[in-house]
Amino acid sequence: MSKTLIPSTAPALKLDTHFVRGACPHDCPDTCALVTTVQEGVAIKVHGNPKHPATDGVLCTKVSRYTERTYHPERILQPLRRTGPKGSGQFEAVSWELALTTIADRLKSIANRGPGTSQAILPYSYAGTMGLVQGESMASRFFNRLGASQLERTICASAGGEGLIYTLGAKVGMRVEFFAESKLILIWGSNAIGSNLHFWRHVQTAKRNGAKVVCIDPRRTETAEKCHEHIALRPGTDSALAFALMHQLIAADCLDHDYIEKHTLGWDALRLRALEWHPERAAEVCGIPVSQITDLARDYGDAMRQGEPAAIRLNYGMQRVRGGANAVRAIACLPALIGAWKHRAGGLLLSSSNTHVFDRSALHRPDLRPDVPCRTINMSTIGDALLKPASSDYGPAIEALIVYNSNPVAVAPDSSKVVQGFAREDLFTVVLEHFQTDTADYADFILPATTQLEHWDIHTTYGHTDIVLNQPVIAPLGQAKSNTAIFRALAKHMGFTDTCFDDDDVTLCRAAFDSRVDFDFLLNQGFVSLPTPDAPYANGNFPTPSGRCEFFSPRLVQQGLDGLPDYVPNFEPANSNHHFPLAMISPPARNFLNSSFVNIKSLRDIEDEPHIEISEVDAAHRHIQTGDRVRVFNDRGHYHCKAKVSPRARLGVVNGLGVWWRKLGLNGTNVNELTSQSLTDLGHAPTFYDCAVEVEKFS
């Protein structure tokens, strides 16, 4: 395949140079605005847009090296057809026409077999790009018109999102820039330095102005090291800590009674539940000193007494356990108890994504779907789904899988089952990709997709309130096509004549928003800031049915569920009496983003090699030293990697940093060999951090 490489030396100044505005496509709350320097048609540098306040010219290490991704020597630049066994990674180059014709013929043979048989076809995608256009616009139109099974996209954030929706009414919160004015900041379940860099800049400003910063996280992350205090609780015990804080606020009467009376629902019931959680009980459950609970409650209550803003930056790490949504609900109750929402620098932020109201129907066109019942398959249980036979309850077995913007063989839980499913010889698999990932190795066809520097897109955010436009910087390399172009071409080969498949990418960008967003202004500036109130919930007006912060949710009661948040213990509570006495969490390595960037050598060199972090005590008990090859295992499988004896791991917990490609593992696996397909209490999300294991030295 052809290769285009970045010049080894900077071109002379006389060459044509121009700058193109864009957006970072990756799954990160910062959604940075980019500026790419282009010389003679080659992108030579990507940097942050200094005119975008949220980006302020600063990028993370990963995205600042984005040209390495676009011009990577292993980039797939032409369609490939499998020639060897599934998983062997053996392919031959073919023409686009042959690939599209073969794929369309196979899909038509399934869909035309009879009523409902098109549900044997399944799309699988997530946040390989967060763009509204290259994500689920033309792709959704295609699968809706086809009548394929629908995918429940839950693999990252749906438990936390549901927790917010049933408490605050939507995925909303305080504006991120106002954390700079907070006097107490709780960073809960987030390694902000690695995954929310621009928020961390606001924390630094607050620290310089005298704020106290506390990190609540099982792992002693880079962020925890730079906070005033680190509370290293056990995975899955966050709601117990939240209830103990409530208990102490009640005991000390550090409550904003006026705010509670006017702007909350269900206080009397929540109060009774919180009073069950005295600090000693919570300390035992969480595995932390009682003093950390009482001191934190005192600091949080003092903020109210002194009229100072206290803010919580909640992130998704803590909701990847059985009780994840309940934990978010409990934590989201705290700001209302002390009236923190009255300050623009007080309250809570997990996600701001519902600030952006885009026209989903205009992009996805659900009206194209046949008027018949359609099943939905959860992406987090894809391992079981691919192995399930046809039945009257389930419907047809999955016969064809179209994967884009995702690498499920590496990132989906219980990956031994995922691999078994992808290895089925009767499963027809098409993968749209930049590289030959673990998933691409199992494809029948790999279709070369464009990177962010080669296509149009438009991005909302979940960490701030701006919309960012991405413009193509260079022409697509080789024979690469955008996701939208691929699905347009597939629609044509399927014989779909609906005019919506003629919409070009700029038309799709324009269709994403109504008249509140001036597209021409966006085109000119590259971003637009949506107006939002400084302190949106100072006087209540939450987007719940009651207009109040709902400690008690009547909507949950209508579903036969508890209307109050509760402590829901892990499916797999690790303890010394168990066959698998260690809890394992698998947060992303700092220089990877899920499985993206793993093949960028400069970033992989920083991460060194797949490893787990283990505490000194747990390592000594198992005669393990740094550098030893270890076997991490449970009933689902085993994963070989190197050990790193590290203070980042608390007693009883190992940190399996991910997500490495399986093919780079010592035994061809990664941490998801060990994680389960069990789902969370709300939101049908995966429980990656609810995982009990044992570790042994392996030679």
C-alpha positions as CSV (number, residue, x, y, z in Angstrom):
1,M,0.0,0.0,0.0
2,S,1.1,3.5,-0.6
3,K,2.6,5.6,2.2
4,T,2.9,9.3,2.7
5,L,5.4,10.4,5.3
6,I,5.9,13.6,7.2
7,P,9.1,15.4,5.9
8,S,12.0,14.7,8.2
9,T,13.0,18.3,8.3
10,A,10.9,21.5,8.3
11,P,10.2,22.7,4.8
12,A,11.7,26.1,3.8
13,L,9.6,29.1,4.7
14,K,9.0,29.9,1.0
15,L,6.7,26.9,0.7
16,D,3.0,27.5,0.7
17,T,1.9,27.5,4.4
18,H,-1.6,27.9,5.7
19,F,-3.6,27.0,8.9
20,V,-6.8,25.1,9.2
21,R,-9.2,25.1,12.2
22,G,-10.5,21.8,13.5
23,A,-11.6,19.8,16.6
24,C,-10.1,16.9,18.6
25,P,-12.3,13.9,17.8
26,H,-11.5,11.8,20.9
27,D,-13.6,10.8,23.9
28,C,-12.5,13.4,26.3
29,P,-14.4,16.2,28.1
30,D,-12.0,18.9,26.9
31,T,-13.0,18.7,23.1
32,C,-10.2,20.9,22.1
33,A,-10.2,23.3,19.2
34,L,-7.3,22.6,16.9
35,V,-5.2,24.5,14.4
36,T,-3.2,22.5,11.9
37,T,-0.2,23.9,10.0
38,V,-0.2,22.7,6.4
39,Q,2.8,23.1,4.0
40,E,2.6,22.1,0.4
41,G,-0.4,19.9,1.2
42,V,1.2,18.1,4.1
43,A,0.0,18.5,7.7
44,I,3.2,19.2,9.7
45,K,1.9,20.2,13.1
46,V,-1.3,20.2,15.2
47,H,-1.6,22.6,18.1
48,G,-4.4,24.0,20.3
49,N,-6.4,27.0,19.0
50,P,-5.2,29.9,21.2
51,K,-8.4,31.8,20.4
52,H,-10.6,29.1,21.9
53,P,-10.9,29.9,25.7
54,A,-11.5,26.2,26.7
55,T,-8.4,25.1,24.8
56,D,-6.2,28.2,25.2
57,G,-3.6,26.8,22.8
58,V,-2.8,23.8,25.0
59,L,-3.1,20.1,23.9
60,C,-2.4,16.8,25.6
61,T,0.6,14.8,24.6
62,K,-1.5,12.4,22.6
63,V,-3.3,14.8,20.3
64,S,-0.3,17.1,19.8
65,R,1.2,14.1,18.0
66,Y,-1.8,13.6,15.8
67,T,0.2,13.8,12.6
68,E,1.9,10.6,13.6
69,R,-1.4,8.9,13.5
70,T,-2.5,10.3,10.1
71,Y,0.9,9.6,8.4
72,H,1.6,6.3,10.3
73,P,3.5,3.8,8.1
74,E,1.0,1.1,9.1
75,R,-2.0,3.1,8.1
76,I,-4.5,1.1,6.0
77,L,-5.0,3.0,2.8
78,Q,-6.9,0.6,0.5
79,P,-9.6,-2.0,1.0
80,L,-8.5,-5.4,2.2
81,R,-10.1,-8.8,2.0
82,R,-9.3,-11.7,4.3
83,T,-7.2,-14.5,2.9
84,G,-6.3,-16.5,6.0
85,P,-8.1,-17.8,9.0
86,K,-10.1,-15.3,11.1
87,G,-7.7,-13.6,13.6
88,S,-4.6,-14.4,11.5
89,G,-4.4,-10.9,10.2
90,Q,-3.9,-12.1,6.6
91,F,-5.4,-9.9,3.9
92,E,-5.0,-8.9,0.3
93,A,-5.7,-5.6,-1.4
94,V,-8.8,-5.3,-3.5
95,S,-10.7,-2.5,-5.3
96,W,-13.4,-0.4,-3.6
97,E,-15.9,-1.7,-6.2
98,L,-15.2,-5.3,-5.4
99,A,-15.4,-4.7,-1.7
100,L,-18.6,-2.7,-1.8
101,T,-20.3,-5.1,-4.2
102,T,-19.4,-8.1,-2.1
103,I,-20.5,-6.5,1.1
104,A,-23.8,-5.3,-0.3
105,D,-24.5,-8.7,-1.9
106,R,-24.0,-10.4,1.5
107,L,-26.1,-7.9,3.4
108,K,-28.9,-8.2,0.8
109,S,-28.8,-12.0,0.9
110,I,-29.5,-11.7,4.7
111,A,-32.1,-8.9,4.6
112,N,-34.1,-10.3,1.7
113,R,-34.5,-13.8,3.2
114,G,-37.8,-12.9,4.9
115,P,-39.5,-10.5,7.4
116,G,-37.2,-9.5,10.2
117,T,-34.1,-11.2,8.9
118,S,-32.3,-7.9,8.5
119,Q,-32.1,-7.9,12.3
120,A,-29.4,-10.5,11.8
121,I,-27.2,-7.5,10.8
122,L,-25.7,-5.4,13.6
123,P,-23.8,-2.2,13.6
124,Y,-21.1,-1.9,16.4
125,S,-19.7,1.6,17.1
126,Y,-18.8,4.0,19.8
127,A,-16.5,7.0,20.4
128,G,-13.6,6.4,18.1
129,T,-14.7,9.8,16.9
130,M,-17.1,11.9,18.9
131,G,-18.2,13.8,15.8
132,L,-21.9,14.0,15.0
133,V,-21.3,13.5,11.3
134,Q,-18.6,10.8,11.1
135,G,-20.2,9.1,14.1
136,E,-23.9,8.3,13.7
137,S,-25.3,10.4,10.8
138,M,-25.0,8.6,7.5
139,A,-24.3,5.3,9.3
140,S,-27.6,5.6,11.3
141,R,-29.5,6.4,8.1
142,F,-28.0,3.3,6.5
143,F,-28.9,0.9,9.3
144,N,-32.3,2.4,9.9
145,R,-33.1,2.0,6.2
146,L,-31.8,-1.5,6.3
147,G,-33.8,-2.4,9.4
148,A,-30.8,-3.8,11.2
149,S,-30.7,-4.6,14.9
150,Q,-30.1,-1.5,17.0
151,L,-27.1,-1.2,19.3
152,E,-27.4,0.0,22.8
153,R,-24.3,2.2,23.2
154,T,-23.5,1.9,26.9
155,I,-19.8,1.0,27.2
156,C,-18.6,4.2,28.8
157,A,-21.0,6.6,30.5
158,S,-24.6,5.5,30.6
159,A,-24.7,4.5,34.3
160,G,-23.5,7.9,35.4
161,G,-25.7,9.6,32.9
162,E,-28.8,7.9,34.3
163,G,-27.8,8.8,37.8
164,L,-27.7,12.5,36.8
165,I,-30.9,12.3,34.9
166,Y,-32.9,10.9,37.9
167,T,-31.4,13.4,40.3
168,L,-30.7,16.6,38.4
169,G,-33.0,15.9,35.5
170,A,-30.4,15.9,32.7
171,K,-26.6,15.6,32.0
172,V,-25.9,19.1,33.2
173,G,-23.9,20.9,35.8
174,M,-21.7,23.9,36.6
175,R,-19.5,25.5,34.0
176,V,-16.0,24.1,34.1
177,E,-14.2,27.4,34.1
178,F,-15.8,28.5,37.4
179,F,-13.9,25.8,39.2
180,A,-11.1,28.3,39.2
181,E,-13.1,30.3,41.8
182,S,-13.9,27.4,44.1
183,K,-12.6,27.2,47.6
184,L,-13.0,23.4,48.0
185,I,-12.8,21.0,45.1
186,L,-13.5,17.3,45.3
187,I,-12.1,15.4,42.3
188,W,-14.0,12.2,42.5
189,G,-13.2,9.2,40.3
190,S,-11.0,11.2,37.8
191,N,-7.4,11.4,36.9
192,A,-7.8,14.9,35.6
193,I,-4.1,15.4,34.6
194,G,-4.4,12.5,32.2
195,S,-8.0,12.8,31.1
196,N,-9.2,16.3,31.7
197,L,-6.2,18.5,31.3
198,H,-8.0,21.8,30.8
199,F,-10.1,21.3,33.9
200,W,-6.8,20.7,35.8
201,R,-5.6,24.2,34.8
202,H,-8.6,25.7,36.6
203,V,-7.8,23.6,39.6
204,Q,-4.3,25.0,39.6
205,T,-5.7,28.5,39.5
206,A,-8.0,27.7,42.5
207,K,-5.1,26.2,44.4
208,R,-3.0,29.3,43.9
209,N,-6.0,31.3,45.3
210,G,-6.1,29.2,48.4
211,A,-8.5,26.4,47.5
212,K,-8.2,23.0,49.1
213,V,-8.3,20.1,46.6
214,V,-9.2,16.5,47.5
215,C,-8.9,13.5,45.2
216,I,-11.2,10.5,45.8
217,D,-9.9,7.5,43.8
218,P,-8.8,4.0,44.6
219,R,-5.5,4.6,42.7
220,R,-2.9,7.2,43.7
221,T,-3.0,8.8,40.3
222,E,-0.8,11.7,39.0
223,T,-3.8,13.9,40.0
224,A,-4.0,12.5,43.5
225,E,-0.3,13.1,44.0
226,K,-0.8,16.9,43.4
227,C,-3.9,17.3,45.6
228,H,-3.9,18.3,49.2
229,E,-5.4,15.0,50.2
230,H,-6.0,11.6,48.6
231,I,-8.9,9.4,49.8
232,A,-8.1,5.9,48.5
233,L,-11.4,4.1,48.9
234,R,-12.2,0.6,47.7
235,P,-13.7,0.3,44.2
236,G,-17.5,0.5,44.3
237,T,-17.8,2.1,47.7
238,D,-18.3,5.7,46.6
239,S,-22.0,5.8,47.6
240,A,-21.1,4.7,51.2
241,L,-18.7,7.6,51.4
242,A,-21.4,10.0,50.1
243,F,-23.9,8.8,52.6
244,A,-21.4,9.1,55.5
245,L,-20.7,12.7,54.4
246,M,-24.5,13.3,54.5
247,H,-24.6,11.8,58.0
248,Q,-22.0,14.2,59.3
249,L,-23.6,17.2,57.6
250,I,-26.9,16.3,59.4
251,A,-25.1,15.7,62.7
252,A,-23.3,19.1,62.6
253,D,-26.4,20.8,61.1
254,C,-24.3,22.0,58.1
255,L,-27.3,22.2,55.9
256,D,-28.9,24.9,53.8
257,H,-32.4,24.3,55.1
258,D,-33.9,27.0,53.0
259,Y,-32.5,25.6,49.7
260,I,-33.5,22.1,50.7
261,E,-37.1,23.1,51.4
262,K,-37.5,25.2,48.3
263,H,-35.5,23.3,45.7
264,T,-35.3,19.6,46.6
265,L,-37.7,16.6,46.7
266,G,-37.6,13.7,49.2
267,W,-35.4,15.2,51.9
268,D,-37.1,13.5,54.8
269,A,-36.6,10.0,53.3
270,L,-33.0,10.7,52.2
271,R,-32.2,12.0,55.7
272,L,-33.4,8.7,57.3
273,R,-31.2,6.7,54.9
274,A,-28.2,8.9,55.5
275,L,-28.5,8.6,59.2
276,E,-27.8,4.8,58.9
277,W,-24.3,5.6,57.6
278,H,-22.3,6.7,60.6
279,P,-18.6,7.3,59.7
280,E,-17.4,4.1,61.3
281,R,-19.6,2.0,59.2
282,A,-18.6,3.8,56.0
283,A,-14.9,3.6,56.9
284,E,-15.1,-0.1,57.2
285,V,-16.9,-0.5,53.9
286,C,-14.6,2.0,52.1
287,G,-11.4,0.8,53.7
288,I,-10.3,4.3,54.8
289,P,-9.7,6.0,58.2
290,V,-12.7,7.4,59.9
291,S,-10.9,10.7,60.2
292,Q,-10.8,11.1,56.4
293,I,-14.6,11.0,56.4
294,T,-15.1,13.4,59.3
295,D,-12.5,15.8,58.1
296,L,-14.0,15.9,54.5
297,A,-17.5,16.4,55.9
298,R,-16.3,19.2,58.1
299,D,-14.5,20.9,55.1
300,Y,-17.6,20.5,52.9
301,G,-19.9,21.9,55.7
302,D,-17.6,24.7,56.5
303,A,-17.8,25.9,52.9
304,M,-21.5,26.5,53.5
305,R,-21.0,28.1,56.9
306,Q,-18.4,30.5,55.5
307,G,-20.4,31.3,52.3
308,E,-17.7,29.9,50.1
309,P,-18.2,27.8,46.9
310,A,-17.5,24.0,47.1
311,A,-17.4,22.1,43.8
312,I,-17.3,18.4,42.8
313,R,-15.7,17.2,39.6
314,L,-17.2,13.8,39.2
315,N,-16.0,11.5,36.5
316,Y,-16.9,8.2,35.0
317,G,-14.4,5.9,36.8
318,M,-16.5,5.5,39.8
319,Q,-19.7,4.4,37.9
320,R,-18.1,1.3,36.3
321,V,-19.3,-1.0,39.1
322,R,-22.6,-2.7,39.9
323,G,-24.0,0.3,41.9
324,G,-22.5,3.0,39.7
325,A,-25.7,4.9,39.0
326,N,-26.7,4.8,42.6
327,A,-23.3,6.2,43.5
328,V,-23.7,9.1,41.1
329,R,-27.2,9.7,42.5
330,A,-25.9,9.9,46.1
331,I,-23.0,12.2,45.2
332,A,-25.2,14.4,43.1
333,C,-27.4,15.0,46.2
334,L,-24.6,16.6,48.1
335,P,-24.4,20.1,46.6
336,A,-28.1,20.7,47.2
337,L,-27.7,19.9,50.9
338,I,-25.3,22.8,51.5
339,G,-26.8,25.1,48.8
340,A,-23.6,24.9,46.8
341,W,-25.6,25.5,43.6
342,K,-26.2,29.1,44.7
343,H,-22.6,29.9,43.8
344,R,-21.5,29.9,40.2
345,A,-18.3,28.2,41.4
346,G,-20.3,25.6,43.4
347,G,-22.2,22.5,42.6
348,L,-21.1,19.5,40.5
349,L,-20.0,18.6,37.0
350,L,-20.0,15.1,35.5
351,S,-21.3,15.9,32.0
352,S,-22.6,19.0,30.3
353,S,-23.7,17.1,27.2
354,N,-27.4,17.9,27.5
355,T,-26.5,21.6,27.2
356,H,-26.2,20.9,23.5
357,V,-29.5,20.1,21.8
358,F,-28.7,18.9,18.4
359,D,-31.2,17.6,15.9
360,R,-30.7,13.9,16.2
361,S,-33.7,13.0,14.0
362,A,-32.4,15.1,11.1
363,L,-29.1,13.4,11.3
364,H,-30.1,9.8,12.0
365,R,-33.5,9.7,10.2
366,P,-35.3,7.1,12.3
367,D,-38.3,7.5,10.0
368,L,-36.4,5.4,7.5
369,R,-36.8,2.3,9.7
370,P,-39.5,-0.2,8.7
371,D,-42.6,0.0,10.9
372,V,-42.0,-3.3,12.7
373,P,-40.7,-4.2,16.1
374,C,-36.9,-4.2,16.3
375,R,-34.6,-5.7,18.9
376,T,-31.8,-3.8,20.6
377,I,-28.5,-5.5,21.5
378,N,-26.3,-4.1,24.3
379,M,-22.7,-3.4,23.1
380,S,-21.3,-4.3,26.5
381,T,-22.6,-7.9,26.2
382,I,-21.5,-8.4,22.6
383,G,-19.6,-11.6,23.7
384,D,-22.8,-13.3,24.7
385,A,-24.7,-11.8,21.8
386,L,-22.4,-13.2,19.1
387,L,-22.6,-16.7,20.6
388,K,-26.3,-16.8,21.0
389,P,-28.3,-19.0,18.6
390,A,-31.6,-17.9,17.0
391,S,-34.7,-18.3,19.2
392,S,-38.3,-16.9,19.3
393,D,-37.3,-14.6,22.2
394,Y,-33.9,-13.4,20.8
395,G,-34.7,-13.4,17.1
396,P,-32.2,-14.4,14.4
397,A,-28.6,-15.1,15.3
398,I,-26.2,-12.3,14.3
399,E,-24.9,-13.1,10.9
400,A,-23.2,-9.8,9.9
401,L,-21.4,-7.2,11.9
402,I,-20.3,-3.8,10.7
403,V,-17.8,-2.2,13.1
404,Y,-16.7,1.5,12.9
405,N,-15.3,3.9,15.5
406,S,-14.6,1.0,17.8
407,N,-12.3,-1.9,18.6
408,P,-14.5,-4.3,20.5
409,V,-12.1,-7.3,20.5
410,A,-9.8,-5.2,22.7
411,V,-12.3,-3.0,24.6
412,A,-15.4,-5.0,25.3
413,P,-15.6,-7.0,28.6
414,D,-15.1,-10.8,28.9
415,S,-13.0,-10.7,25.8
416,S,-12.5,-14.4,25.5
417,K,-16.2,-14.7,24.6
418,V,-15.8,-11.7,22.3
419,V,-13.0,-13.4,20.5
420,Q,-15.0,-16.6,20.2
421,G,-17.8,-14.7,18.6
422,F,-15.7,-12.8,16.1
423,A,-13.9,-16.1,15.2
424,R,-17.1,-17.6,13.9
425,E,-16.6,-18.6,10.3
426,D,-20.3,-17.9,9.5
427,L,-20.1,-14.4,10.8
428,F,-19.6,-11.8,8.1
429,T,-17.6,-8.9,9.5
430,V,-16.7,-5.5,8.0
431,V,-14.4,-3.1,9.9
432,L,-13.9,0.6,9.0
433,E,-10.4,1.4,10.4
434,H,-7.2,3.3,10.2
435,F,-5.1,0.4,11.4
436,Q,-5.1,-3.3,11.7
437,T,-6.4,-3.5,15.2
438,D,-7.3,-6.6,17.2
439,T,-10.8,-6.4,15.8
440,A,-9.7,-5.8,12.2
441,D,-7.7,-9.0,12.4
442,Y,-11.1,-10.8,12.5
443,A,-12.7,-8.9,9.6
444,D,-13.7,-10.3,6.2
445,F,-13.2,-6.8,4.8
446,I,-11.3,-3.9,6.2
447,L,-12.3,-0.5,4.7
448,P,-9.8,2.3,5.0
449,A,-11.3,5.3,6.9
450,T,-10.1,8.9,7.0
451,T,-8.6,10.5,10.1
452,Q,-9.8,13.8,11.6
453,L,-7.4,15.7,9.4
454,E,-9.1,14.4,6.3
455,H,-12.8,15.1,6.7
456,W,-15.6,17.4,7.9
457,D,-17.3,17.0,11.2
458,I,-19.0,18.9,14.0
459,H,-18.6,18.3,17.7
460,T,-20.6,18.9,20.8
461,T,-18.8,18.5,24.2
462,Y,-19.4,17.0,27.6
463,G,-16.9,19.0,29.6
464,H,-17.7,22.5,28.5
465,T,-20.4,24.2,26.6
466,D,-19.0,25.0,23.1
467,I,-19.6,23.5,19.7
468,V,-16.5,23.0,17.6
469,L,-16.3,22.5,13.8
470,N,-13.7,20.3,12.1
471,Q,-12.6,21.2,8.6
472,P,-10.5,18.8,6.4
473,V,-6.8,19.8,6.5
474,I,-5.5,17.6,3.7
475,A,-7.0,15.3,1.0
476,P,-7.6,11.7,2.1
477,L,-4.4,9.6,1.9
478,G,-4.4,6.7,-0.5
479,Q,-7.9,5.3,-1.1
480,A,-9.2,6.2,2.4
481,K,-12.8,7.4,2.6
482,S,-14.7,9.1,5.4
483,N,-17.3,7.0,7.3
484,T,-20.1,9.1,5.6
485,A,-18.7,8.4,2.2
486,I,-18.4,4.7,2.9
487,F,-22.0,4.4,4.0
488,R,-23.2,6.6,1.1
489,A,-21.5,4.2,-1.3
490,L,-22.9,1.1,0.6
491,A,-26.4,2.6,0.3
492,K,-26.0,3.0,-3.4
493,H,-24.8,-0.6,-3.8
494,M,-27.7,-1.8,-1.7
495,G,-30.1,0.0,-4.1
496,F,-31.3,2.6,-1.6
497,T,-32.6,5.6,-3.6
498,D,-33.7,7.8,-0.7
499,T,-32.5,11.4,-1.3
500,C,-31.0,11.6,2.2
501,F,-28.1,9.4,1.1
502,D,-27.1,12.3,-1.3
503,D,-26.4,14.7,1.6
504,D,-22.8,15.8,1.6
505,D,-20.8,16.3,4.9
506,V,-21.3,20.1,5.0
507,T,-25.0,19.6,4.6
508,L,-24.9,17.2,7.5
509,C,-22.9,19.6,9.6
510,R,-25.5,22.3,8.9
511,A,-28.4,19.9,9.7
512,A,-27.0,19.1,13.1
513,F,-28.3,22.3,14.8
514,D,-31.2,24.7,14.4
515,S,-31.1,28.4,13.9
516,R,-29.6,29.0,17.4
517,V,-26.2,28.0,15.9
518,D,-25.0,30.3,13.1
519,F,-23.1,27.8,10.9
520,D,-21.4,30.6,8.9
521,F,-20.1,32.1,12.2
522,L,-18.9,28.6,13.1
523,L,-17.2,28.2,9.8
524,N,-15.4,31.5,10.3
525,Q,-14.3,31.1,13.9
526,G,-14.2,27.3,14.3
527,F,-16.2,27.2,17.5
528,V,-19.3,28.8,19.1
529,S,-20.0,29.2,22.8
530,L,-23.6,28.4,23.8
531,P,-25.0,30.9,26.3
532,T,-25.7,29.4,29.7
533,P,-26.4,31.0,33.1
534,D,-23.5,31.4,35.5
535,A,-25.3,29.7,38.3
536,P,-28.2,27.8,36.6
537,Y,-29.6,26.2,39.7
538,A,-29.2,29.0,42.2
539,N,-33.0,29.2,42.5
540,G,-33.8,25.6,41.7
541,N,-35.3,25.2,38.2
542,F,-33.6,21.8,37.7
543,P,-34.7,20.0,34.5
544,T,-36.5,17.3,36.5
545,P,-40.3,16.8,36.3
546,S,-40.6,18.6,39.7
547,G,-38.1,21.3,38.9
548,R,-36.3,20.3,42.0
549,C,-33.2,18.3,42.8
550,E,-34.8,14.9,43.2
551,F,-33.3,13.1,46.2
552,F,-36.3,10.8,45.7
553,S,-37.3,10.0,42.1
554,P,-41.0,9.2,41.5
555,R,-39.9,8.1,38.0
556,L,-37.8,5.3,39.5
557,V,-40.7,4.2,41.7
558,Q,-42.9,3.9,38.6
559,Q,-40.3,1.4,37.3
560,G,-40.6,-0.7,40.4
561,L,-37.2,0.6,41.7
562,D,-36.1,2.3,44.9
563,G,-36.8,6.1,44.6
564,L,-33.8,6.9,46.8
565,P,-30.1,6.3,46.1
566,D,-28.6,3.5,48.0
567,Y,-25.3,1.7,48.5
568,V,-25.2,-1.3,46.1
569,P,-22.2,-3.6,46.8
570,N,-20.1,-4.9,44.0
571,F,-20.9,-8.1,42.2
572,E,-17.4,-9.3,43.0
573,P,-16.4,-7.9,46.4
574,A,-12.7,-8.9,46.8
575,N,-11.6,-10.1,50.2
576,S,-9.0,-12.3,51.8
577,N,-11.5,-15.2,52.2
578,H,-12.3,-15.3,48.5
579,H,-10.7,-17.4,45.7
580,F,-9.9,-14.1,44.1
581,P,-8.9,-11.7,46.9
582,L,-7.8,-8.7,44.9
583,A,-10.0,-6.1,43.3
584,M,-8.8,-5.0,39.9
585,I,-9.5,-1.7,38.2
586,S,-8.4,-0.9,34.7
587,P,-8.1,2.8,34.2
588,P,-6.6,4.1,30.9
589,A,-2.9,4.5,30.7
590,R,-2.1,8.2,30.6
591,N,-0.8,8.2,27.0
592,F,-3.6,6.0,25.6
593,L,-7.2,6.8,25.1
594,N,-9.0,3.4,25.5
595,S,-7.3,1.5,22.7
596,S,-6.5,4.5,20.5
597,F,-2.9,5.6,20.2
598,V,-1.6,2.2,21.4
599,N,0.2,1.8,18.1
600,I,1.8,5.2,18.1
601,K,5.4,4.2,19.0
602,S,6.4,7.5,20.7
603,L,3.4,7.1,23.1
604,R,3.8,3.4,23.6
605,D,7.4,3.9,24.4
606,I,6.4,6.2,27.3
607,E,4.0,3.5,28.7
608,D,6.8,0.9,28.2
609,E,4.8,-2.4,28.2
610,P,1.6,-3.9,29.6
611,H,1.8,-4.2,33.4
612,I,-0.2,-4.1,36.6
613,E,0.5,-2.0,39.6
614,I,0.4,-3.8,42.9
615,S,1.0,-2.6,46.4
616,E,4.2,-3.5,48.3
617,V,2.3,-5.6,50.9
618,D,0.3,-7.5,48.3
619,A,3.4,-8.1,46.2
620,A,5.5,-9.3,49.1
621,H,2.8,-11.8,50.1
622,R,3.1,-13.3,46.6
623,H,6.9,-13.0,46.4
624,I,6.5,-10.6,43.4
625,Q,9.0,-7.9,42.5
626,T,8.9,-5.1,39.9
627,G,9.7,-6.5,36.5
628,D,8.4,-10.0,37.3
629,R,6.1,-11.6,34.8
630,V,2.8,-12.3,36.4
631,R,-0.4,-14.2,35.7
632,V,-3.5,-12.2,36.6
633,F,-6.5,-14.5,36.6
634,N,-10.1,-15.3,37.6
635,D,-12.8,-17.7,36.4
636,R,-13.1,-15.9,33.1
637,G,-9.5,-16.1,32.0
638,H,-5.9,-15.1,32.6
639,Y,-3.7,-12.2,31.5
640,H,0.1,-12.2,31.4
641,C,1.9,-9.0,32.0
642,K,4.8,-7.4,34.0
643,A,4.4,-6.4,37.6
644,K,5.2,-3.0,39.0
645,V,5.3,-2.7,42.7
646,S,4.0,0.8,43.2
647,P,2.5,3.2,45.8
648,R,-0.1,4.0,43.1
649,A,-1.9,0.7,44.1
650,R,-3.7,0.6,47.4
651,L,-3.8,-2.5,49.6
652,G,-6.1,-5.1,48.1
653,V,-6.4,-3.5,44.7
654,V,-4.4,-4.0,41.6
655,N,-4.4,-1.5,38.7
656,G,-4.4,-3.1,35.2
657,L,-3.7,-0.1,33.1
658,G,-5.3,-0.3,29.6
659,V,-6.4,-0.7,27.1
660,W,-3.5,-2.4,25.3
661,W,-4.2,-4.2,22.1
662,R,-4.4,-7.9,22.8
663,K,-1.8,-8.7,20.2
664,L,0.7,-6.7,22.2
665,G,0.1,-8.7,25.4
666,L,2.6,-11.3,26.6
667,N,0.0,-14.1,26.0
668,G,-2.2,-12.3,23.4
669,T,-4.7,-11.0,25.9
670,N,-5.4,-7.8,27.8
671,V,-7.2,-6.8,31.0
672,N,-10.6,-7.4,29.5
673,E,-9.9,-11.1,29.5
674,L,-10.8,-10.7,33.2
675,T,-13.7,-8.2,33.2
676,S,-17.3,-9.4,33.1
677,Q,-20.4,-8.8,31.1
678,S,-22.5,-8.0,34.2
679,L,-24.3,-4.7,33.9
680,T,-24.8,-1.7,36.2
681,D,-27.9,-0.9,38.4
682,L,-29.2,1.7,35.9
683,G,-28.1,2.5,32.3
684,H,-27.2,-1.1,31.3
685,A,-23.5,-0.2,31.5
686,P,-20.4,-2.4,31.9
687,T,-18.8,-3.1,35.3
688,F,-15.2,-3.0,34.3
689,Y,-14.0,-1.9,37.8
690,D,-16.1,-4.6,39.6
691,C,-13.7,-7.4,39.0
692,A,-12.0,-9.7,41.5
693,V,-8.7,-11.4,40.6
694,E,-5.7,-13.2,41.9
695,V,-2.1,-12.5,40.9
696,E,0.8,-15.0,40.9
697,K,4.4,-14.9,39.7
698,F,4.7,-16.7,36.4
699,S,7.9,-17.9,34.8
